[in-house]
Amino acid sequence: MLQFIIRRSVGAVVTLFLIGAATFFLFVAAPSDYASLACGKDCSPARLEDIRHALGLDQPLAQQFFEFMSGIVAGRDFPEGNCPAPCLGRSFYYGDNVTSIIMDRFPLTISLTVGALVVFLVVGIGAGMLAAYRRGTMVDKAATGASMVLSSFQIYFLGPIVLLIFVYSTGWVEDPKYVPFTDSPTGWLAGLWIPMAVMATIFTGQYTRMARSSMIEQLQEEHVRTARAKGMGKKYVFFRYAWRGSLIPIVTILGIDLSSLLGGGVVTELTFSLQGIGRLAVDGAVQKDLPLTMGVMLVGAFCILLLNILVDIAYAWIDPRVRLS
């Protein structure tokens, strides 16, 4: 298992380096004037030249790339001060280190994403397993029907409806807001449970159907039928022999859905007016803040790679053949 984790980690580092290189050349080497965006509208030629020198744009492109990549590892020095590692540059719009800005918004986004992930995995897989266990009954039909309905919703449609019902019309709950978990766990949950539930809704139906079909398929396997033929109880066979094998396709789909999960976080933050990484990405695009946009892209790529490593580890734990291959 350790060698498997090392291989996946090394592959993730190489992938992250390639993403960083692609991001750099996509933005910095583009025809648009990087320094003009930082200088603003009323920019004198002397001021523009100072900014070009401060950003290192008067150096060869290879040197700029080296400083950008080395800054992530060792930090960089700017006229405004030192940018500690991992340095992703300085924001034109906010006038601060991109890393600091992202880290201020990161707890909200990770709370929203992980919370929604836990909700739709627990509810979706649980409902799917229950439907497979009670196959053909009203429980199965209700779970299948509900999954079809939930899959048809979208965040930008369901979010305003939930706000209208629970916040604006009835006043049962307050507007969603972020309270640090370390300050108040109950306040954290009370402020984010609606966005988490809405974000999880669009994934729950898919995982309910996936868990149900995977479990039904596992129950038809020879080793499961053999266990039943030996007189083992239905519940014992269900949880001892079939449950673990049914998780393999679910984990596979989860690895593919991670990017969609982060994308759903962007839409959720905009829908509920939450100041997270998604809102930051939109602000960077609107303000043409290239360092901020590049930083958000790299952090997003890092999160997806990290989550994929965790999914690979879970996959290897469920199916030992993955480790051997």
DRENDO-1510 file (C-alpha; in Angstrom, 1 decimal, always signed):
<recs>
REC; n; res; u; v; w
REC; 1; MET; +0.0; +0.0; +0.0 .
REC; 2; LEU; +2.8; +2.4; +0.8 .
REC; 3; GLN; +4.4; +2.0; -2.6 .
REC; 4; PHE; +1.0; +2.5; -4.2 .
REC; 5; ILE; +0.6; +5.8; -2.3 .
REC; 6; ILE; +4.1; +6.9; -3.3 .
REC; 7; ARG; +3.5; +6.2; -7.0 .
REC; 8; ARG; +0.2; +8.1; -6.9 .
REC; 9; SER; +1.8; +11.1; -5.0 .
REC; 10; VAL; +4.7; +11.3; -7.5 .
REC; 11; GLY; +2.3; +11.2; -10.4 .
REC; 12; ALA; +0.2; +14.0; -8.8 .
REC; 13; VAL; +3.3; +16.2; -8.3 .
REC; 14; VAL; +4.3; +15.8; -12.0 .
REC; 15; THR; +0.7; +16.6; -13.0 .
REC; 16; LEU; +0.6; +19.7; -10.8 .
REC; 17; PHE; +3.9; +20.9; -12.3 .
REC; 18; LEU; +2.5; +20.5; -15.9 .
REC; 19; ILE; -0.7; +22.3; -14.9 .
REC; 20; GLY; +1.4; +25.1; -13.4 .
REC; 21; ALA; +3.4; +25.4; -16.6 .
REC; 22; ALA; +0.3; +25.4; -18.8 .
REC; 23; THR; -1.3; +28.0; -16.6 .
REC; 24; PHE; +1.7; +30.2; -16.7 .
REC; 25; PHE; +2.1; +30.1; -20.5 .
REC; 26; LEU; -1.7; +30.5; -21.0 .
REC; 27; PHE; -1.9; +33.8; -19.1 .
REC; 28; VAL; +1.6; +35.3; -19.0 .
REC; 29; ALA; +2.7; +34.4; -22.5 .
REC; 30; ALA; -0.7; +35.6; -24.0 .
REC; 31; PRO; -0.8; +38.5; -26.4 .
REC; 32; SER; -2.5; +40.8; -23.7 .
REC; 33; ASP; -0.3; +43.1; -21.8 .
REC; 34; TYR; +0.1; +41.8; -18.3 .
REC; 35; ALA; +1.6; +45.0; -16.9 .
REC; 36; SER; -1.2; +47.2; -18.4 .
REC; 37; LEU; -3.8; +45.2; -16.5 .
REC; 38; ALA; -1.9; +45.8; -13.3 .
REC; 39; CYS; -1.4; +49.5; -14.0 .
REC; 40; GLY; -5.0; +50.3; -14.7 .
REC; 41; LYS; -6.6; +52.9; -17.0 .
REC; 42; ASP; -4.8; +56.1; -16.0 .
REC; 43; CYS; -1.3; +54.7; -16.4 .
REC; 44; SER; +1.8; +56.8; -17.4 .
REC; 45; PRO; +4.5; +55.2; -19.5 .
REC; 46; ALA; +7.0; +55.6; -16.6 .
REC; 47; ARG; +4.6; +53.9; -14.2 .
REC; 48; LEU; +4.0; +51.1; -16.8 .
REC; 49; GLU; +7.7; +50.5; -17.1 .
REC; 50; ASP; +8.2; +50.3; -13.3 .
REC; 51; ILE; +5.4; +47.7; -13.1 .
REC; 52; ARG; +7.0; +45.7; -15.9 .
REC; 53; HIS; +10.3; +45.7; -14.0 .
REC; 54; ALA; +8.6; +44.9; -10.6 .
REC; 55; LEU; +6.8; +42.0; -12.1 .
REC; 56; GLY; +9.9; +40.8; -14.0 .
REC; 57; LEU; +8.2; +41.1; -17.4 .
REC; 58; ASP; +11.4; +42.7; -18.8 .
REC; 59; GLN; +13.2; +39.4; -18.3 .
REC; 60; PRO; +13.3; +36.5; -20.7 .
REC; 61; LEU; +10.2; +34.3; -20.7 .
REC; 62; ALA; +12.3; +31.3; -19.4 .
REC; 63; GLN; +13.5; +33.4; -16.4 .
REC; 64; GLN; +9.9; +34.5; -15.7 .
REC; 65; PHE; +8.7; +30.9; -15.7 .
REC; 66; PHE; +11.6; +29.9; -13.4 .
REC; 67; GLU; +10.7; +32.6; -10.9 .
REC; 68; PHE; +7.0; +31.8; -11.0 .
REC; 69; MET; +7.6; +28.1; -10.3 .
REC; 70; SER; +10.4; +28.6; -7.8 .
REC; 71; GLY; +8.2; +31.1; -6.0 .
REC; 72; ILE; +5.6; +28.4; -5.3 .
REC; 73; VAL; +8.4; +26.4; -3.5 .
REC; 74; ALA; +10.6; +29.1; -2.0 .
REC; 75; GLY; +8.7; +32.4; -2.2 .
REC; 76; ARG; +9.4; +35.6; -4.1 .
REC; 77; ASP; +10.3; +39.2; -3.4 .
REC; 78; PHE; +8.1; +42.0; -4.7 .
REC; 79; PRO; +8.5; +45.8; -4.2 .
REC; 80; GLU; +5.6; +45.7; -1.7 .
REC; 81; GLY; +7.4; +43.0; +0.3 .
REC; 82; ASN; +8.2; +39.4; +0.5 .
REC; 83; CYS; +5.7; +36.8; -0.6 .
REC; 84; PRO; +6.3; +33.6; +1.4 .
REC; 85; ALA; +6.0; +30.1; -0.1 .
REC; 86; PRO; +3.8; +29.0; -1.7 .
REC; 87; CYS; +3.8; +32.3; -3.5 .
REC; 88; LEU; +1.2; +32.6; -6.3 .
REC; 89; GLY; +1.9; +36.3; -7.0 .
REC; 90; ARG; +0.2; +39.5; -6.0 .
REC; 91; SER; -3.4; +40.4; -6.8 .
REC; 92; PHE; -3.9; +43.5; -8.9 .
REC; 93; TYR; -7.4; +44.1; -7.5 .
REC; 94; TYR; -6.9; +43.3; -3.8 .
REC; 95; GLY; -3.3; +44.4; -3.5 .
REC; 96; ASP; -2.3; +41.4; -1.4 .
REC; 97; ASN; -0.6; +38.1; -1.8 .
REC; 98; VAL; -2.8; +35.7; -3.8 .
REC; 99; THR; -2.0; +32.9; -1.4 .
REC; 100; SER; -3.3; +34.9; +1.6 .
REC; 101; ILE; -6.5; +35.9; -0.2 .
REC; 102; ILE; -7.2; +32.3; -1.2 .
REC; 103; MET; -6.5; +30.9; +2.3 .
REC; 104; ASP; -9.0; +33.4; +3.8 .
REC; 105; ARG; -11.7; +32.1; +1.5 .
REC; 106; PHE; -10.6; +28.4; +1.5 .
REC; 107; PRO; -12.3; +27.2; +4.7 .
REC; 108; LEU; -15.7; +28.2; +3.5 .
REC; 109; THR; -15.3; +26.4; +0.2 .
REC; 110; ILE; -13.8; +23.2; +1.8 .
REC; 111; SER; -16.6; +23.2; +4.4 .
REC; 112; LEU; -19.2; +23.5; +1.7 .
REC; 113; THR; -17.6; +20.9; -0.6 .
REC; 114; VAL; -16.8; +18.3; +2.0 .
REC; 115; GLY; -20.2; +18.8; +3.8 .
REC; 116; ALA; -22.1; +18.2; +0.5 .
REC; 117; LEU; -19.8; +15.2; -0.3 .
REC; 118; VAL; -20.6; +13.5; +3.0 .
REC; 119; VAL; -24.3; +14.2; +2.7 .
REC; 120; PHE; -24.8; +12.8; -0.8 .
REC; 121; LEU; -22.5; +9.8; -0.1 .
REC; 122; VAL; -24.3; +8.8; +3.1 .
REC; 123; VAL; -27.8; +9.5; +1.8 .
REC; 124; GLY; -27.3; +8.4; -1.8 .
REC; 125; ILE; -25.4; +5.1; -1.0 .
REC; 126; GLY; -27.7; +4.4; +2.0 .
REC; 127; ALA; -30.8; +4.8; -0.1 .
REC; 128; GLY; -29.4; +2.8; -2.9 .
REC; 129; MET; -28.4; -0.1; -0.6 .
REC; 130; LEU; -31.8; +0.0; +1.1 .
REC; 131; ALA; -33.5; -0.1; -2.3 .
REC; 132; ALA; -31.4; -3.1; -3.4 .
REC; 133; TYR; -32.1; -4.9; -0.1 .
REC; 134; ARG; -35.8; -4.3; -0.4 .
REC; 135; ARG; -35.9; -4.8; -4.2 .
REC; 136; GLY; -39.3; -4.8; -5.7 .
REC; 137; THR; -41.1; -3.3; -2.7 .
REC; 138; MET; -42.5; +0.1; -2.2 .
REC; 139; VAL; -39.3; +1.2; -0.6 .
REC; 140; ASP; -37.4; +0.3; -3.7 .
REC; 141; LYS; -39.9; +2.1; -5.9 .
REC; 142; ALA; -39.9; +5.2; -3.7 .
REC; 143; ALA; -36.1; +5.5; -3.6 .
REC; 144; THR; -35.8; +5.0; -7.4 .
REC; 145; GLY; -38.5; +7.5; -8.1 .
REC; 146; ALA; -37.0; +10.1; -5.7 .
REC; 147; SER; -33.6; +9.6; -7.3 .
REC; 148; MET; -35.0; +10.4; -10.7 .
REC; 149; VAL; -36.7; +13.6; -9.5 .
REC; 150; LEU; -33.6; +14.8; -7.6 .
REC; 151; SER; -31.4; +14.2; -10.6 .
REC; 152; SER; -33.5; +16.7; -12.6 .
REC; 153; PHE; -32.7; +19.6; -10.3 .
REC; 154; GLN; -30.0; +22.1; -10.8 .
REC; 155; ILE; -28.4; +24.3; -8.1 .
REC; 156; TYR; -29.2; +27.6; -9.7 .
REC; 157; PHE; -32.9; +26.5; -9.9 .
REC; 158; LEU; -33.3; +24.7; -6.6 .
REC; 159; GLY; -31.3; +27.3; -4.5 .
REC; 160; PRO; -33.6; +30.3; -5.0 .
REC; 161; ILE; -36.6; +28.1; -4.3 .
REC; 162; VAL; -35.2; +26.9; -1.0 .
REC; 163; LEU; -34.2; +30.5; +0.0 .
REC; 164; LEU; -37.7; +31.7; -0.9 .
REC; 165; ILE; -39.4; +29.0; +1.2 .
REC; 166; PHE; -37.2; +28.7; +4.2 .
REC; 167; VAL; -35.6; +32.2; +4.5 .
REC; 168; TYR; -37.7; +34.9; +2.9 .
REC; 169; SER; -41.3; +33.6; +3.2 .
REC; 170; THR; -41.3; +31.6; +6.4 .
REC; 171; GLY; -38.2; +33.0; +8.2 .
REC; 172; TRP; -37.5; +29.6; +9.6 .
REC; 173; VAL; -33.8; +30.0; +9.1 .
REC; 174; GLU; -31.4; +32.9; +8.5 .
REC; 175; ASP; -29.5; +33.7; +5.4 .
REC; 176; PRO; -26.7; +31.2; +4.8 .
REC; 177; LYS; -23.4; +32.5; +6.2 .
REC; 178; TYR; -20.1; +31.1; +7.2 .
REC; 179; VAL; -19.1; +30.7; +10.8 .
REC; 180; PRO; -15.7; +29.1; +11.4 .
REC; 181; PHE; -16.0; +25.6; +12.8 .
REC; 182; THR; -13.5; +26.3; +15.5 .
REC; 183; ASP; -15.5; +29.2; +16.7 .
REC; 184; SER; -18.9; +27.5; +16.8 .
REC; 185; PRO; -19.6; +24.0; +15.4 .
REC; 186; THR; -23.4; +24.6; +15.7 .
REC; 187; GLY; -23.1; +28.0; +14.1 .
REC; 188; TRP; -21.0; +26.5; +11.3 .
REC; 189; LEU; -23.7; +23.9; +10.6 .
REC; 190; ALA; -26.6; +26.2; +11.0 .
REC; 191; GLY; -25.1; +28.7; +8.5 .
REC; 192; LEU; -24.2; +26.2; +5.8 .
REC; 193; TRP; -26.7; +23.3; +6.0 .
REC; 194; ILE; -29.0; +24.8; +3.3 .
REC; 195; PRO; -26.2; +25.2; +0.7 .
REC; 196; MET; -24.8; +21.8; +1.6 .
REC; 197; ALA; -28.2; +20.2; +1.1 .
REC; 198; VAL; -28.9; +21.9; -2.1 .
REC; 199; MET; -25.4; +21.1; -3.5 .
REC; 200; ALA; -25.8; +17.5; -2.4 .
REC; 201; THR; -29.2; +17.1; -4.0 .
REC; 202; ILE; -27.9; +17.1; -7.6 .
REC; 203; PHE; -25.6; +14.2; -6.8 .
REC; 204; THR; -27.7; +12.2; -4.4 .
REC; 205; GLY; -30.0; +10.7; -7.1 .
REC; 206; GLN; -27.1; +9.6; -9.2 .
REC; 207; TYR; -25.4; +7.7; -6.4 .
REC; 208; THR; -28.7; +6.2; -5.2 .
REC; 209; ARG; -29.2; +4.6; -8.7 .
REC; 210; MET; -25.5; +3.6; -8.9 .
REC; 211; ALA; -25.5; +2.0; -5.4 .
REC; 212; ARG; -28.7; +0.1; -6.1 .
REC; 213; SER; -27.6; -1.3; -9.5 .
REC; 214; SER; -24.1; -2.1; -8.2 .
REC; 215; MET; -25.5; -4.0; -5.2 .
REC; 216; ILE; -28.1; -5.9; -7.3 .
REC; 217; GLU; -25.2; -6.9; -9.6 .
REC; 218; GLN; -23.1; -8.0; -6.7 .
REC; 219; LEU; -25.9; -10.1; -5.3 .
REC; 220; GLN; -25.9; -12.1; -8.5 .
REC; 221; GLU; -22.2; -13.0; -8.2 .
REC; 222; GLU; -21.2; -16.6; -7.7 .
REC; 223; HIS; -19.5; -16.1; -4.4 .
REC; 224; VAL; -22.6; -14.4; -3.0 .
REC; 225; ARG; -24.9; -17.2; -4.3 .
REC; 226; THR; -22.6; -19.8; -2.9 .
REC; 227; ALA; -22.7; -18.1; +0.5 .
REC; 228; ARG; -26.5; -18.1; +0.4 .
REC; 229; ALA; -26.5; -21.7; -0.6 .
REC; 230; LYS; -24.5; -22.6; +2.4 .
REC; 231; GLY; -27.3; -21.3; +4.6 .
REC; 232; MET; -25.9; -17.9; +5.6 .
REC; 233; GLY; -28.5; -15.3; +6.5 .
REC; 234; LYS; -29.5; -12.6; +4.0 .
REC; 235; LYS; -28.3; -9.7; +6.1 .
REC; 236; TYR; -24.9; -11.4; +6.8 .
REC; 237; VAL; -24.3; -12.1; +3.1 .
REC; 238; PHE; -25.5; -8.6; +2.2 .
REC; 239; PHE; -23.0; -6.8; +4.5 .
REC; 240; ARG; -20.2; -9.4; +4.5 .
REC; 241; TYR; -19.9; -10.4; +0.9 .
REC; 242; ALA; -21.8; -8.0; -1.4 .
REC; 243; TRP; -21.5; -4.5; +0.2 .
REC; 244; ARG; -17.7; -4.1; -0.2 .
REC; 245; GLY; -17.7; -5.2; -3.8 .
REC; 246; SER; -20.6; -2.9; -4.7 .
REC; 247; LEU; -18.5; +0.1; -3.7 .
REC; 248; ILE; -16.0; -0.3; -6.5 .
REC; 249; PRO; -18.0; +1.4; -9.3 .
REC; 250; ILE; -19.2; +4.0; -6.9 .
REC; 251; VAL; -15.7; +5.0; -6.0 .
REC; 252; THR; -14.8; +5.1; -9.7 .
REC; 253; ILE; -17.6; +7.5; -10.5 .
REC; 254; LEU; -16.7; +9.6; -7.4 .
REC; 255; GLY; -13.2; +10.1; -8.8 .
REC; 256; ILE; -14.7; +11.4; -12.0 .
REC; 257; ASP; -17.2; +13.6; -10.2 .
REC; 258; LEU; -14.7; +15.5; -8.1 .
REC; 259; SER; -14.2; +18.3; -10.7 .
REC; 260; SER; -18.0; +18.6; -11.0 .
REC; 261; LEU; -18.2; +18.8; -7.2 .
REC; 262; LEU; -15.9; +21.8; -7.2 .
REC; 263; GLY; -17.7; +23.3; -10.1 .
REC; 264; GLY; -21.0; +22.9; -8.2 .
REC; 265; GLY; -19.3; +24.7; -5.3 .
REC; 266; VAL; -18.7; +27.8; -7.5 .
REC; 267; VAL; -22.4; +27.9; -8.5 .
REC; 268; THR; -23.5; +27.3; -4.9 .
REC; 269; GLU; -21.4; +30.2; -3.6 .
REC; 270; LEU; -22.8; +32.5; -6.2 .
REC; 271; THR; -26.4; +31.4; -5.6 .
REC; 272; PHE; -26.2; +31.9; -1.8 .
REC; 273; SER; -23.9; +34.9; -1.9 .
REC; 274; LEU; -21.1; +33.1; +0.0 .
REC; 275; GLN; -17.6; +34.5; -0.2 .
REC; 276; GLY; -15.5; +31.5; -1.1 .
REC; 277; ILE; -13.1; +30.4; -3.8 .
REC; 278; GLY; -15.9; +30.3; -6.4 .
REC; 279; ARG; -16.7; +33.9; -5.8 .
REC; 280; LEU; -13.0; +34.7; -5.8 .
REC; 281; ALA; -12.6; +33.0; -9.2 .
REC; 282; VAL; -15.5; +35.1; -10.7 .
REC; 283; ASP; -14.1; +38.3; -9.2 .
REC; 284; GLY; -10.6; +37.5; -10.7 .
REC; 285; ALA; -12.2; +37.0; -14.1 .
REC; 286; VAL; -14.3; +40.1; -14.0 .
REC; 287; GLN; -11.5; +42.3; -12.8 .
REC; 288; LYS; -9.0; +40.7; -15.2 .
REC; 289; ASP; -6.8; +39.9; -12.2 .
REC; 290; LEU; -4.5; +37.4; -13.8 .
REC; 291; PRO; -2.4; +36.4; -10.7 .
REC; 292; LEU; -5.6; +35.8; -8.8 .
REC; 293; THR; -7.1; +33.7; -11.6 .
REC; 294; MET; -3.9; +31.7; -12.0 .
REC; 295; GLY; -3.8; +31.1; -8.2 .
REC; 296; VAL; -7.4; +29.9; -8.0 .
REC; 297; MET; -6.8; +27.5; -11.0 .
REC; 298; LEU; -3.7; +26.0; -9.3 .
REC; 299; VAL; -5.4; +25.6; -5.9 .
REC; 300; GLY; -8.4; +24.0; -7.6 .
REC; 301; ALA; -6.1; +21.6; -9.5 .
REC; 302; PHE; -4.3; +20.8; -6.3 .
REC; 303; CYS; -7.5; +20.0; -4.5 .
REC; 304; ILE; -8.8; +17.8; -7.3 .
REC; 305; LEU; -5.4; +15.9; -7.4 .
REC; 306; LEU; -5.4; +15.5; -3.6 .
REC; 307; LEU; -9.0; +14.2; -3.6 .
REC; 308; ASN; -8.2; +11.8; -6.4 .
REC; 309; ILE; -5.3; +10.4; -4.4 .
REC; 310; LEU; -7.6; +9.8; -1.5 .
REC; 311; VAL; -10.1; +8.1; -3.9 .
REC; 312; ASP; -7.3; +5.9; -5.3 .
REC; 313; ILE; -6.3; +4.9; -1.8 .
REC; 314; ALA; -10.0; +4.0; -1.0 .
REC; 315; TYR; -10.2; +2.1; -4.3 .
REC; 316; ALA; -7.0; +0.2; -3.5 .
REC; 317; TRP; -8.4; -0.7; +0.0 .
REC; 318; ILE; -11.6; -2.0; -1.5 .
REC; 319; ASP; -10.0; -3.9; -4.4 .
REC; 320; PRO; -6.5; -5.2; -3.6 .
REC; 321; ARG; -6.0; -6.0; -7.3 .
REC; 322; VAL; -5.5; -2.3; -7.9 .
REC; 323; ARG; -2.4; -2.2; -5.6 .
REC; 324; LEU; -0.9; -5.2; -7.4 .
REC; 325; SER; -1.4; -3.6; -10.8 .
</recs>
